[in-house]
């Protein structure tokens, strides 16, 4: 009997340890088990409520994981003219205190999970929190849609946190600045500049509405963020991410810088390469092409007058 009791105790301790170290990507089963043993803080990054006149189906108030705290994605982003810009340390400190987060908080980030683009929001929040000093972070793979598909319950009761005393000192370890990009383009530093956008953006066929002009960074290569997904909104696991990174030659790069339009799709590439594939020295250029083009930075694949006219004609028809 003593041996059985010892074995059961060991199993409980092992299970608790497993749930305590969820890793960067968790399944619904992982989260369900964690909630039963050592509950993490769940951040629901969807909008709190629908805009006037729109259905209230994909919002926090319409239904969320029980106990989840609402932390709208927009609060982790910059202004409309440069949405990729990270919030200031002061603003992040205010936000994280409001959410009750400390450096050692265990956090699971939940997005809607409607498509590959939606995952970028969770990845961007993950990158922001990691850069803010949090070390135990996870994303629910497939988001709330996966939770619902697994038959798990929803709640409409709002949850609030006990305010924390955290002070954010934003690390640049996973951040590439505009100066870093200029150094790479000038040959003063070496890095693969990886465009996470669909090819039409990289080639200059289309552009973000807030960008000064279409095109991409010189010397860049594109790998669309959607390449990390299968036939749905769930991202591939760490083993598959490592294999894909090797197949694409990413694992041989001394440094990678992920960018897109506003650091949203690029956050998915950063997450897959850094957190899943485990590659070191992967950075995100948060302001990406909107910030770069509006600042007059050097660009490639910018269409000339004739090609630009042809693109406009194609878009009309």
ROKE-179408 format. One line per 2 residues: number of its first residue (from 1); for each residue x, y, z of N, C-alpha, C. Coordinates in Angstrom, 2 decimals. Example, Ala and Ser with C-alpha at 12.3 -4.5 7.8 and 13.67 -1.06 7.14 Angstrom:
% residues 2
1	13.19/-5.69/7.80/12.30/-4.50/7.80/13.20/-3.30/7.80 ~ 12.85/-2.25/7.08/13.67/-1.06/7.14/12.90/0.03/7.87 .
END
This chain:
% residues 317
1	0.82/-1.21/0.00/0.00/0.00/0.00/0.86/1.26/0.00 ~ 1.97/1.19/0.77/2.85/2.34/0.85/3.43/2.67/-0.52 .
3	3.81/1.59/-1.28/4.37/1.81/-2.61/3.34/2.44/-3.54 ~ 2.09/1.99/-3.42/1.03/2.53/-4.28/0.81/4.01/-3.97 .
5	0.77/4.32/-2.65/0.57/5.71/-2.25/1.71/6.59/-2.74 ~ 2.93/6.05/-2.66/4.10/6.81/-3.12/4.02/7.06/-4.63 .
7	3.60/6.03/-5.35/3.49/6.15/-6.81/2.43/7.17/-7.19 ~ 1.30/7.14/-6.48/0.23/8.09/-6.76/0.69/9.52/-6.49 .
9	1.41/9.69/-5.35/1.93/11.02/-5.00/2.88/11.52/-6.07 ~ 3.77/10.62/-6.54/4.73/11.00/-7.58/4.03/11.40/-8.85 .
11	2.95/10.63/-9.19/2.20/10.93/-10.41/1.54/12.29/-10.32 ~ 0.97/12.60/-9.13/0.34/13.89/-8.94/1.36/15.02/-9.08 .
13	2.55/14.82/-8.49/3.59/15.83/-8.58/4.05/16.01/-10.01 ~ 4.21/14.90/-10.73/4.63/14.98/-12.13/3.59/15.69/-12.97 .
15	2.31/15.38/-12.70/1.25/16.02/-13.46/1.22/17.51/-13.19 ~ 1.35/17.85/-11.89/1.36/19.27/-11.54/2.49/20.00/-12.21 .
17	3.67/19.36/-12.26/4.83/19.97/-12.92/4.57/20.14/-14.40 ~ 3.94/19.13/-15.00/3.66/19.20/-16.44/2.73/20.36/-16.74 .
19	1.69/20.52/-15.92/0.77/21.62/-16.16/1.42/22.96/-15.86 ~ 2.35/22.95/-14.89/3.00/24.22/-14.52/3.92/24.72/-15.62 .
21	4.36/23.81/-16.49/5.25/24.18/-17.59/4.55/23.85/-18.91 ~ 3.60/24.68/-19.26/2.76/24.38/-20.41/3.49/24.48/-21.73 .
23	4.49/25.34/-21.82/5.17/25.54/-23.08/4.48/26.58/-23.93 ~ 5.08/26.98/-25.05/4.56/28.09/-25.84/3.25/27.82/-26.56 .
25	2.92/26.55/-26.78/1.71/26.21/-27.54/0.97/25.11/-26.78 ~ -0.29/25.36/-26.45/-1.07/24.37/-25.69/-2.34/24.00/-26.43 .
27	-2.80/22.78/-26.19/-4.06/22.32/-26.75/-5.17/22.57/-25.74 ~ -6.40/22.36/-26.18/-7.53/22.47/-25.27/-7.40/21.48/-24.12 .
29	-6.94/20.27/-24.42/-6.75/19.26/-23.37/-5.70/19.72/-22.36 ~ -4.62/20.32/-22.85/-3.59/20.84/-21.95/-4.18/21.89/-21.00 .
31	-4.93/22.82/-21.57/-5.48/23.90/-20.76/-6.53/23.39/-19.79 ~ -7.36/22.44/-20.23/-8.36/21.86/-19.35/-7.70/21.21/-18.14 .
33	-6.61/20.46/-18.39/-5.90/19.83/-17.28/-5.27/20.84/-16.34 ~ -4.72/21.90/-16.92/-4.09/22.94/-16.10/-5.11/23.64/-15.21 .
35	-6.30/23.87/-15.75/-7.33/24.55/-14.98/-7.80/23.71/-13.79 ~ -7.61/22.40/-13.90/-8.04/21.52/-12.82/-6.96/21.33/-11.75 .
37	-5.74/21.75/-12.06/-4.64/21.51/-11.11/-4.00/22.81/-10.63 ~ -3.48/23.58/-11.55/-2.76/24.81/-11.20/-3.12/25.87/-12.22 .
39	-4.27/26.51/-12.08/-4.80/27.39/-13.14/-3.87/28.55/-13.50 ~ -3.61/28.73/-14.79/-2.87/29.91/-15.24/-3.81/31.09/-15.38 .
41	-3.24/32.26/-15.65/-4.04/33.43/-16.01/-4.38/33.31/-17.49 ~ -5.65/33.41/-17.82/-6.08/33.34/-19.22/-6.41/34.74/-19.70 .
43	-5.73/35.17/-20.76/-6.00/36.47/-21.36/-6.76/36.27/-22.66 ~ -7.98/36.74/-22.71/-8.81/36.71/-23.91/-8.58/38.03/-24.64 .
45	-7.92/37.98/-25.80/-7.49/39.21/-26.46/-8.49/39.72/-27.49 ~ -9.68/39.17/-27.50/-10.71/39.64/-28.44/-11.34/40.95/-27.97 .
47	-12.08/41.57/-28.84/-12.76/42.81/-28.48/-13.75/42.54/-27.35 ~ -13.93/43.50/-26.46/-14.87/43.28/-25.35/-16.30/43.10/-25.80 .
49	-16.69/43.85/-26.84/-18.07/43.77/-27.33/-18.07/44.19/-28.80 ~ -19.12/43.87/-29.48/-19.22/44.18/-30.90/-19.52/45.66/-31.12 .
51	-19.11/46.15/-32.28/-19.44/47.51/-32.65/-20.94/47.62/-32.88 ~ -21.45/48.83/-32.75/-22.88/49.04/-32.89/-23.37/48.58/-34.26 .
53	-24.44/47.81/-34.25/-25.02/47.33/-35.50/-24.42/46.06/-36.03 ~ -23.42/45.50/-35.32/-22.78/44.26/-35.76/-23.12/43.14/-34.79 .
55	-23.15/41.89/-35.28/-23.48/40.77/-34.40/-22.42/40.59/-33.31 ~ -22.86/40.21/-32.14/-21.98/40.09/-30.97/-21.56/38.63/-30.79 .
57	-20.93/38.04/-31.81/-20.65/36.61/-31.76/-19.20/36.27/-31.46 ~ -18.27/37.15/-31.78/-16.85/36.85/-31.57/-16.24/37.86/-30.62 .
59	-16.88/38.06/-29.50/-16.41/39.03/-28.53/-16.34/38.38/-27.15 ~ -15.63/39.03/-26.27/-15.48/38.53/-24.90/-16.82/38.42/-24.18 .
61	-17.66/39.44/-24.30/-18.92/39.43/-23.58/-19.90/38.38/-24.11 ~ -19.73/37.96/-25.36/-20.61/36.94/-25.93/-20.33/35.56/-25.36 .
63	-19.15/35.36/-24.81/-18.79/34.07/-24.23/-17.29/33.85/-24.29 ~ -16.73/33.43/-23.15/-15.29/33.23/-23.05/-15.01/32.06/-22.12 .
65	-13.76/31.63/-22.08/-13.37/30.56/-21.15/-13.60/31.06/-19.73 ~ -14.24/30.27/-18.91/-14.52/30.72/-17.53/-13.25/31.21/-16.83 .
67	-13.35/32.40/-16.24/-12.22/32.98/-15.52/-11.29/33.80/-16.37 ~ -11.47/33.78/-17.69/-10.58/34.54/-18.58/-10.76/36.05/-18.38 .
69	-9.66/36.77/-18.45/-9.66/38.22/-18.32/-9.56/38.84/-19.71 ~ -10.36/39.84/-19.97/-10.34/40.49/-21.27/-9.14/41.43/-21.38 .
71	-8.34/41.24/-22.42/-7.18/42.07/-22.70/-7.16/42.36/-24.19 ~ -7.99/43.28/-24.67/-8.15/43.50/-26.11/-6.82/43.73/-26.84 .
73	-6.71/43.10/-27.99/-5.49/43.17/-28.79/-5.05/44.60/-29.07 ~ -6.00/45.48/-29.31/-5.67/46.86/-29.63/-4.84/47.56/-28.57 .
75	-4.93/47.10/-27.34/-4.17/47.74/-26.27/-2.69/47.37/-26.32 ~ -2.35/46.40/-27.13/-0.96/46.00/-27.30/-0.37/46.57/-28.59 .
77	-1.09/47.47/-29.24/-0.70/47.99/-30.54/-0.49/49.50/-30.48 ~ 0.02/50.05/-31.58/0.29/51.47/-31.67/-0.89/52.23/-32.26 .
79	-0.70/53.50/-32.62/-1.77/54.34/-33.18/-2.13/53.91/-34.60 ~ -3.26/54.43/-35.09/-3.77/54.03/-36.40/-2.78/54.28/-37.52 .
81	-2.01/55.37/-37.41/-1.06/55.69/-38.48/0.19/54.81/-38.43 ~ 0.42/54.13/-37.32/1.57/53.24/-37.20/1.23/52.14/-36.19 .
83	0.28/51.26/-36.55/-0.23/50.27/-35.59/0.80/49.26/-35.12 ~ 1.89/49.08/-35.86/2.91/48.13/-35.44/3.80/48.63/-34.32 .
85	3.75/49.92/-34.04/4.60/50.50/-32.99/4.21/49.93/-31.63 ~ 5.17/49.41/-30.86/4.83/48.89/-29.54/4.42/50.02/-28.60 .
87	3.56/49.74/-27.64/3.22/50.74/-26.63/4.47/51.11/-25.83 ~ 4.43/52.27/-25.20/5.55/52.70/-24.37/5.66/51.81/-23.13 .
89	6.82/51.86/-22.48/6.99/51.10/-21.24/5.97/51.54/-20.20 ~ 5.67/52.84/-20.16/4.70/53.35/-19.19/3.31/52.78/-19.47 .
91	2.92/52.76/-20.74/1.60/52.23/-21.10/1.53/50.73/-20.83 ~ 2.62/50.01/-21.13/2.63/48.57/-20.87/2.59/48.30/-19.37 .
93	3.29/49.11/-18.59/3.25/48.94/-17.14/1.83/49.11/-16.63 ~ 1.14/50.14/-17.11/-0.25/50.36/-16.71/-1.14/49.18/-17.09 .
95	-0.99/48.70/-18.31/-1.80/47.59/-18.81/-1.54/46.31/-18.02 ~ -0.27/45.95/-17.85/0.05/44.70/-17.18/-0.33/44.74/-15.70 .
97	-0.23/45.89/-15.09/-0.68/46.01/-13.70/-2.19/45.80/-13.63 ~ -2.89/46.39/-14.57/-4.36/46.25/-14.61/-4.76/44.79/-14.80 .
99	-3.97/44.05/-15.58/-4.27/42.64/-15.84/-3.78/41.72/-14.73 ~ -3.11/42.28/-13.74/-2.64/41.48/-12.62/-1.43/40.63/-12.93 .
101	-0.63/41.03/-13.91/0.50/40.21/-14.35/1.78/40.60/-13.64 ~ 2.56/39.57/-13.29/3.90/39.74/-12.76/4.86/39.00/-13.67 .
103	6.15/39.18/-13.48/7.14/38.55/-14.35/7.03/37.03/-14.33 ~ 6.62/36.46/-13.18/6.54/35.00/-13.07/5.12/34.47/-13.28 .
105	4.21/35.29/-13.76/2.84/34.84/-14.01/2.82/33.81/-15.13 ~ 1.99/32.79/-14.96/1.76/31.81/-16.02/0.55/32.27/-16.81 .
107	0.74/32.53/-18.09/-0.29/33.17/-18.91/-0.59/32.33/-20.14 ~ -1.87/32.14/-20.42/-2.32/31.51/-21.66/-3.11/32.55/-22.45 .
109	-2.68/32.81/-23.68/-3.30/33.81/-24.54/-4.32/33.13/-25.44 ~ -5.52/33.69/-25.48/-6.61/33.10/-26.26/-7.12/34.10/-27.28 .
111	-7.09/33.72/-28.54/-7.65/34.50/-29.63/-8.91/33.78/-30.13 ~ -9.56/34.29/-31.15/-10.77/33.64/-31.64/-10.46/32.30/-32.30 .
113	-9.40/32.28/-33.14/-9.05/31.05/-33.84/-9.84/30.85/-35.11 ~ -10.20/31.94/-35.79/-11.02/31.81/-36.99/-10.20/31.53/-38.24 .
115	-8.93/31.98/-38.29/-8.08/31.73/-39.45/-6.62/31.98/-39.09 ~ -5.73/31.83/-40.09/-4.29/32.00/-39.84/-3.95/33.43/-39.44 .
117	-4.61/34.39/-40.07/-4.34/35.79/-39.74/-4.67/36.08/-38.28 ~ -5.72/35.47/-37.78/-6.14/35.69/-36.41/-5.06/35.25/-35.42 .
119	-4.30/34.23/-35.77/-3.25/33.75/-34.87/-2.19/34.82/-34.65 ~ -1.96/35.67/-35.65/-0.95/36.70/-35.52/-1.18/37.62/-34.34 .
121	-2.45/37.84/-33.97/-2.75/38.68/-32.81/-2.21/38.04/-31.54 ~ -2.44/36.73/-31.39/-1.95/36.03/-30.20/-0.43/36.03/-30.17 .
123	0.18/35.81/-31.34/1.65/35.79/-31.40/2.24/37.15/-31.07 ~ 1.58/38.22/-31.52/2.08/39.57/-31.24/1.95/39.88/-29.74 .
125	0.87/39.48/-29.11/0.72/39.69/-27.67/1.78/38.87/-26.92 ~ 2.00/37.65/-27.35/3.03/36.79/-26.75/4.39/37.48/-26.81 .
127	4.75/37.98/-28.00/6.04/38.67/-28.18/6.13/39.90/-27.28 ~ 5.04/40.64/-27.17/5.04/41.84/-26.33/5.23/41.48/-24.86 .
129	4.54/40.46/-24.40/4.66/40.05/-23.00/6.05/39.47/-22.71 ~ 6.57/38.70/-23.64/7.92/38.16/-23.44/8.94/39.29/-23.39 .
131	8.81/40.26/-24.26/9.72/41.40/-24.27/9.54/42.26/-23.02 ~ 8.38/42.14/-22.37/8.10/42.89/-21.15/8.59/42.17/-19.90 .
133	9.19/40.98/-20.08/9.80/40.28/-18.96/9.08/39.05/-18.47 ~ 7.93/38.69/-19.05/7.22/37.49/-18.63/7.86/36.26/-19.28 .
135	7.96/35.19/-18.53/8.72/34.03/-18.99/7.89/32.76/-19.15 ~ 6.66/32.73/-18.64/5.84/31.53/-18.72/4.59/31.84/-19.54 .
137	4.76/31.77/-20.85/3.71/32.20/-21.78/3.29/31.06/-22.69 ~ 2.00/31.02/-23.01/1.46/30.01/-23.92/0.38/30.64/-24.78 .
139	0.15/30.03/-25.95/-0.98/30.37/-26.81/-1.85/29.13/-26.93 ~ -3.17/29.31/-26.81/-4.09/28.20/-27.01/-4.21/27.94/-28.51 .
141	-3.71/26.80/-28.96/-3.72/26.49/-30.38/-5.16/26.29/-30.87 ~ -5.53/27.03/-31.91/-6.90/26.98/-32.41/-7.83/27.95/-31.73 .
143	-7.34/28.61/-30.66/-8.10/29.65/-30.00/-9.42/29.18/-29.39 ~ -10.31/30.14/-29.20/-11.59/29.84/-28.56/-12.42/28.87/-29.41 .
145	-12.27/28.94/-30.72/-13.03/28.02/-31.58/-12.67/26.57/-31.29 ~ -11.39/26.30/-31.02/-10.98/24.95/-30.67/-11.55/24.53/-29.32 .
147	-11.59/25.47/-28.38/-12.17/25.22/-27.06/-13.64/24.82/-27.20 ~ -14.39/25.56/-28.00/-15.81/25.28/-28.21/-15.98/23.95/-28.94 .
149	-15.15/23.70/-29.94/-15.25/22.46/-30.71/-15.02/21.24/-29.84 ~ -14.24/21.40/-28.78/-13.97/20.30/-27.86/-15.07/20.12/-26.83 .
151	-16.13/20.93/-26.93/-17.25/20.80/-26.02/-17.04/21.41/-24.66 ~ -16.06/22.31/-24.56/-15.78/22.94/-23.27/-16.73/24.12/-23.03 .
153	-16.98/24.45/-21.77/-17.98/25.48/-21.45/-17.49/26.90/-21.69 ~ -18.45/27.80/-21.86/-18.19/29.23/-21.96/-18.90/29.94/-20.82 .
155	-18.42/31.13/-20.52/-19.03/31.96/-19.49/-19.26/33.35/-20.04 ~ -20.28/34.01/-19.54/-20.51/35.42/-19.89/-20.26/36.32/-18.68 .
157	-19.75/35.74/-17.60/-19.41/36.51/-16.41/-18.04/37.15/-16.58 ~ -17.99/38.45/-16.43/-16.73/39.15/-16.56/-15.78/38.81/-15.41 .
159	-14.50/38.77/-15.69/-13.49/38.49/-14.66/-12.54/39.68/-14.55 ~ -12.18/40.02/-13.36/-11.22/41.09/-13.13/-10.04/40.56/-12.35 .
161	-8.91/41.22/-12.48/-7.69/40.78/-11.82/-7.37/41.64/-10.62 ~ -6.62/41.07/-9.71/-6.06/41.86/-8.61/-4.86/42.62/-9.18 .
163	-4.87/43.94/-9.18/-3.77/44.70/-9.80/-2.41/44.30/-9.25 ~ -1.43/44.28/-10.13/-0.07/43.90/-9.75/0.79/45.14/-9.55 .
165	2.06/44.91/-9.26/3.00/46.02/-9.06/4.15/45.96/-10.06 ~ 3.94/45.25/-11.17/5.00/45.08/-12.15/5.43/46.43/-12.74 .
167	6.70/46.54/-13.08/7.23/47.69/-13.82/7.95/47.15/-15.05 ~ 7.50/47.54/-16.21/8.01/46.98/-17.45/9.28/47.70/-17.90 .
169	10.31/46.90/-18.14/11.52/47.37/-18.83/11.58/46.55/-20.12 ~ 11.18/47.16/-21.22/11.01/46.43/-22.48/12.36/46.02/-23.05 .
171	12.54/44.71/-23.24/13.80/44.19/-23.78/13.82/44.28/-25.30 ~ 14.98/44.60/-25.86/15.12/44.63/-27.32/15.74/43.34/-27.86 .
173	15.80/42.30/-27.03/16.43/41.04/-27.44/15.75/40.42/-28.65 ~ 14.42/40.59/-28.75/13.66/39.99/-29.85/13.10/41.07/-30.78 .
175	13.70/42.25/-30.73/13.21/43.38/-31.52/14.27/43.90/-32.47 ~ 13.90/44.11/-33.71/14.75/44.79/-34.68/14.20/46.20/-34.87 .
177	15.06/47.19/-34.74/14.66/48.58/-34.94/14.91/49.00/-36.38 ~ 14.45/50.20/-36.73/14.74/50.74/-38.06/16.24/50.91/-38.25 .
179	16.95/51.28/-37.19/18.42/51.39/-37.29/19.05/50.03/-37.57 ~ 18.51/48.99/-36.97/19.01/47.64/-37.23/18.81/47.27/-38.70 .
181	17.65/47.61/-39.24/17.37/47.32/-40.65/18.35/48.07/-41.55 ~ 18.58/49.34/-41.24/19.52/50.13/-42.05/20.93/49.53/-41.99 .
183	21.33/49.03/-40.83/22.66/48.42/-40.70/22.76/47.16/-41.54 ~ 21.68/46.39/-41.59/21.67/45.17/-42.40/21.75/45.53/-43.88 .
185	20.98/46.51/-44.30/20.99/46.91/-45.71/22.33/47.49/-46.13 ~ 23.02/48.13/-45.19/24.32/48.73/-45.49/25.47/47.71/-45.39 .
187	25.15/46.48/-45.03/26.19/45.46/-44.92/26.97/45.52/-43.62 ~ 26.51/46.32/-42.67/27.20/46.43/-41.39/26.79/45.31/-40.44 .
189	25.71/44.62/-40.75/25.24/43.49/-39.99/24.68/42.47/-40.97 ~ 24.61/41.21/-40.55/24.13/40.14/-41.42/22.84/39.55/-40.85 .
191	21.82/39.44/-41.70/20.57/38.84/-41.27/19.72/38.53/-42.50 ~ 18.89/37.51/-42.38/17.88/37.23/-43.39/16.64/38.05/-43.06 .
193	16.25/38.94/-43.97/15.04/39.73/-43.80/13.89/38.94/-44.39 ~ 12.97/38.51/-43.53/11.93/37.57/-43.94/10.56/38.26/-43.93 .
195	9.98/38.40/-45.13/8.69/39.05/-45.31/7.59/38.02/-45.10 ~ 6.72/38.24/-44.10/5.67/37.28/-43.74/4.39/37.48/-44.56 .
197	4.37/38.47/-45.43/3.14/38.78/-46.17/2.96/37.86/-47.37 ~ 1.74/37.77/-47.89/1.54/37.07/-49.17/2.41/37.68/-50.26 .
199	2.70/36.90/-51.29/3.63/37.32/-52.33/3.23/38.64/-52.99 ~ 1.93/38.89/-53.10/1.48/40.11/-53.78/1.97/41.37/-53.06 .
201	2.12/41.32/-51.75/2.68/42.45/-51.01/4.17/42.57/-51.27 ~ 4.86/41.43/-51.19/6.32/41.42/-51.38/6.69/41.93/-52.77 .
203	5.91/41.54/-53.78/6.22/41.91/-55.17/5.75/43.32/-55.53 ~ 5.02/43.98/-54.62/4.55/45.33/-54.90/3.23/45.39/-55.63 .
205	2.54/44.25/-55.77/1.25/44.23/-56.45/0.16/44.89/-55.60 ~ 0.33/44.85/-54.29/-0.64/45.47/-53.39/0.10/46.02/-52.18 .
207	-0.60/46.81/-51.38/0.04/47.39/-50.21/-0.99/47.66/-49.12 ~ -0.50/47.86/-47.91/-1.35/48.21/-46.78/-1.84/49.65/-46.97 .
209	-3.06/49.91/-46.53/-3.65/51.24/-46.73/-2.86/52.34/-46.04 ~ -2.17/52.01/-44.93/-1.43/53.03/-44.18/0.01/53.17/-44.66 .
211	0.45/52.34/-45.61/1.82/52.42/-46.12/1.95/53.54/-47.14 ~ 3.11/54.17/-47.19/3.33/55.26/-48.13/3.38/54.76/-49.57 .
213	3.87/53.55/-49.76/3.96/52.98/-51.11/4.12/51.46/-51.00 ~ 3.81/50.75/-52.08/3.97/49.30/-52.08/5.44/48.91/-52.21 .
215	5.72/47.66/-51.91/7.09/47.16/-52.03/7.52/46.45/-50.77 ~ 8.81/46.13/-50.71/9.35/45.38/-49.58/10.73/45.90/-49.23 .
217	11.33/45.30/-48.22/12.69/45.67/-47.86/13.67/45.09/-48.88 ~ 14.68/45.84/-49.27/15.71/45.28/-50.15/16.35/44.06/-49.51 .
219	16.79/43.13/-50.34/17.49/41.92/-49.91/16.58/40.92/-49.19 ~ 15.28/41.19/-49.18/14.40/40.32/-48.41/13.93/39.11/-49.21 .
221	13.47/38.14/-48.47/12.85/36.94/-49.01/11.48/36.82/-48.35 ~ 10.51/36.26/-49.06/9.21/36.13/-48.40/8.93/34.68/-48.06 .
223	8.33/34.49/-46.90/7.75/33.21/-46.48/6.45/33.56/-45.78 ~ 5.35/33.30/-46.46/4.05/33.72/-45.94/3.74/33.05/-44.60 .
225	3.21/33.83/-43.70/2.88/33.35/-42.36/1.97/32.12/-42.39 ~ 1.12/32.02/-43.41/0.19/30.91/-43.50/0.89/29.58/-43.73 .
227	2.18/29.62/-44.08/2.93/28.40/-44.32/3.13/27.54/-43.09 ~ 2.86/28.09/-41.91/3.01/27.32/-40.66/1.73/26.60/-40.26 .
229	0.70/26.66/-41.09/-0.58/26.08/-40.76/-0.94/24.96/-41.72 ~ -1.85/24.11/-41.29/-2.35/23.05/-42.16/-3.58/23.55/-42.90 .
231	-4.68/22.84/-42.71/-5.91/23.22/-43.40/-6.87/23.99/-42.50 ~ -6.39/24.49/-41.39/-7.24/25.22/-40.46/-6.46/26.25/-39.69 .
233	-7.05/26.79/-38.65/-6.42/27.87/-37.90/-5.42/27.43/-36.85 ~ -5.20/26.12/-36.71/-4.23/25.62/-35.72/-2.84/25.60/-36.33 .
235	-1.87/26.17/-35.64/-0.50/26.19/-36.13/0.15/24.83/-35.89 ~ 1.17/24.49/-36.68/1.84/23.21/-36.53/2.61/23.16/-35.21 .
237	2.95/21.94/-34.78/3.63/21.79/-33.50/5.13/22.02/-33.65 ~ 5.85/21.91/-32.53/7.27/22.24/-32.52/8.08/21.32/-33.43 .
239	7.75/20.04/-33.45/8.49/19.10/-34.30/8.35/19.45/-35.77 ~ 7.12/19.71/-36.19/6.88/20.09/-37.58/7.49/21.44/-37.91 .
241	7.48/22.36/-36.95/8.07/23.68/-37.18/9.58/23.56/-37.37 ~ 10.23/22.72/-36.58/11.68/22.53/-36.75/12.00/21.93/-38.12 .
243	11.18/20.96/-38.54/11.41/20.33/-39.84/11.22/21.33/-40.97 ~ 10.19/22.15/-40.88/9.94/23.14/-41.93/11.02/24.20/-41.95 .
245	11.47/24.62/-40.77/12.55/25.61/-40.70/13.82/25.08/-41.35 ~ 14.11/23.83/-41.13/15.29/23.21/-41.75/15.12/23.10/-43.25 .
247	13.93/22.71/-43.70/13.67/22.55/-45.12/13.78/23.87/-45.86 ~ 13.42/24.97/-45.20/13.48/26.29/-45.81/14.85/26.95/-45.66 .
249	15.75/26.30/-44.94/17.08/26.85/-44.73/17.15/27.90/-43.65 ~ 16.08/28.06/-42.87/16.07/29.08/-41.83/17.02/28.73/-40.68 .
251	17.19/27.43/-40.44/18.00/27.00/-39.30/19.47/27.28/-39.49 ~ 19.89/27.59/-40.72/21.30/27.87/-40.98/21.62/29.35/-40.89 .
253	20.60/30.18/-40.69/20.80/31.62/-40.65/21.32/32.06/-39.29 ~ 22.32/32.93/-39.31/22.87/33.44/-38.06/21.87/34.35/-37.36 .
255	21.09/35.11/-38.13/20.08/36.00/-37.58/18.94/36.13/-38.58 ~ 17.71/36.15/-38.06/16.53/36.36/-38.89/15.74/37.54/-38.35 .
257	15.21/38.34/-39.26/14.35/39.45/-38.89/13.03/39.28/-39.63 ~ 11.96/39.11/-38.88/10.64/38.91/-39.45/9.91/40.26/-39.54 .
259	9.29/40.52/-40.69/8.53/41.76/-40.86/7.32/41.50/-41.75 ~ 6.39/42.44/-41.77/5.21/42.35/-42.64/4.73/43.77/-42.90 .
261	3.45/44.05/-42.68/2.94/45.42/-42.82/3.01/46.18/-41.50 ~ 2.52/45.53/-40.44/2.44/46.20/-39.13/2.89/45.29/-37.99 .
263	3.69/44.27/-38.28/4.18/43.40/-37.22/3.16/42.41/-36.70 ~ 2.14/42.11/-37.48/1.08/41.18/-37.09/1.36/39.79/-37.68 .
265	1.33/39.67/-39.00/1.71/38.41/-39.64/3.14/38.03/-39.28 ~ 4.00/39.03/-39.19/5.41/38.77/-38.86/5.56/38.15/-37.49 .
267	4.64/38.44/-36.57/4.70/37.84/-35.24/4.50/36.33/-35.32 ~ 3.71/35.87/-36.28/3.53/34.43/-36.46/4.84/33.78/-36.90 .
269	5.52/34.37/-37.89/6.81/33.84/-38.30/7.81/33.85/-37.15 ~ 7.82/34.95/-36.38/8.73/35.02/-35.23/8.41/33.91/-34.23 .
271	7.13/33.73/-33.90/6.73/32.72/-32.93/7.10/31.32/-33.40 ~ 6.81/31.01/-34.66/7.10/29.68/-35.18/8.60/29.39/-35.18 .
273	9.40/30.38/-35.57/10.84/30.17/-35.66/11.51/30.21/-34.29 ~ 11.13/31.16/-33.47/11.78/31.35/-32.17/11.25/30.39/-31.11 .
275	9.93/30.34/-30.96/9.34/29.61/-29.84/9.06/28.14/-30.16 ~ 8.72/27.83/-31.41/8.44/26.44/-31.76/9.67/25.73/-32.32 .
277	10.27/26.30/-33.36/11.47/25.68/-33.94/12.69/25.83/-33.05 ~ 12.64/26.79/-32.12/13.73/26.95/-31.17/14.97/27.60/-31.73 .
279	14.83/28.40/-32.79/15.98/29.07/-33.36/16.35/30.29/-32.52 ~ 17.63/30.50/-32.33/18.09/31.65/-31.57/18.26/32.86/-32.49 .
281	18.21/34.03/-31.90/18.45/35.28/-32.61/17.44/35.54/-33.74 ~ 16.19/35.26/-33.44/15.10/35.62/-34.34/14.45/36.89/-33.78 .
283	14.32/37.90/-34.61/13.78/39.17/-34.16/12.57/39.58/-34.98 ~ 11.75/40.42/-34.37/10.58/40.98/-35.04/10.81/42.47/-35.26 .
285	10.56/42.92/-36.49/10.57/44.35/-36.77/9.13/44.82/-36.62 ~ 8.75/45.36/-35.47/7.33/45.59/-35.17/6.63/46.60/-36.07 .
287	7.30/47.67/-36.43/6.65/48.70/-37.25/6.55/48.29/-38.71 ~ 7.43/47.42/-39.14/7.39/46.80/-40.46/7.22/47.81/-41.59 .
289	6.56/47.40/-42.69/6.58/48.22/-43.90/5.78/49.51/-43.79 ~ 4.77/49.56/-42.94/4.05/50.82/-42.75/4.97/51.86/-42.13 .
291	5.63/51.50/-41.04/6.55/52.43/-40.40/7.74/52.76/-41.29 ~ 8.28/51.73/-41.97/9.46/51.93/-42.81/9.17/52.81/-44.02 .
293	8.08/52.52/-44.73/7.76/53.30/-45.93/7.38/54.73/-45.59 ~ 6.65/54.92/-44.50/6.26/56.28/-44.12/7.44/57.12/-43.65 .
295	8.51/56.45/-43.22/9.72/57.16/-42.82/10.66/57.38/-44.00 ~ 10.25/56.95/-45.19/11.06/57.16/-46.39/12.20/56.19/-46.54 .
297	12.09/55.00/-45.93/13.16/54.03/-46.02/13.34/53.45/-47.41 ~ 14.55/52.96/-47.68/14.86/52.34/-48.97/13.99/51.10/-49.16 .
299	13.47/50.95/-50.39/12.57/49.83/-50.66/12.88/49.16/-51.99 ~ 12.42/47.93/-52.11/12.56/47.16/-53.35/11.17/46.79/-53.85 .
301	11.11/46.42/-55.12/9.86/45.99/-55.77/8.78/47.08/-55.76 ~ 9.21/48.33/-55.72/8.25/49.44/-55.82/7.88/49.60/-57.29 .
303	6.61/49.49/-57.65/6.24/49.57/-59.06/6.45/50.97/-59.64 ~ 6.94/51.02/-60.89/7.08/52.29/-61.58/5.71/52.79/-62.04 .
305	5.68/53.96/-62.68/4.40/54.57/-63.08/3.55/53.67/-63.96 ~ 4.15/53.02/-64.97/3.37/52.20/-65.89/2.84/50.96/-65.18 .
307	3.72/50.30/-64.42/3.29/49.11/-63.69/2.25/49.46/-62.63 ~ 2.42/50.58/-62.00/1.46/51.02/-60.98/0.08/51.26/-61.60 .
309	0.07/51.86/-62.79/-1.19/52.09/-63.50/-1.85/50.75/-63.83 ~ -1.04/49.81/-64.29/-1.57/48.48/-64.64/-2.15/47.78/-63.41 .
311	-1.48/47.91/-62.27/-1.97/47.32/-61.02/-3.31/47.93/-60.63 ~ -3.42/49.26/-60.78/-4.68/49.92/-60.44/-5.82/49.47/-61.35 .
313	-5.51/49.29/-62.62/-6.52/48.84/-63.57/-6.98/47.42/-63.21 ~ -6.00/46.54/-62.87/-6.35/45.18/-62.48/-7.21/45.16/-61.23 .
315	-6.89/46.03/-60.28/-7.67/46.04/-59.04/-9.10/46.53/-59.25 ~ -9.27/47.38/-60.25/-10.62/47.87/-60.55/-11.48/46.77/-61.15 .
317	-10.86/46.01/-62.04/-11.62/44.96/-62.74/-11.40/43.57/-62.15 .
END
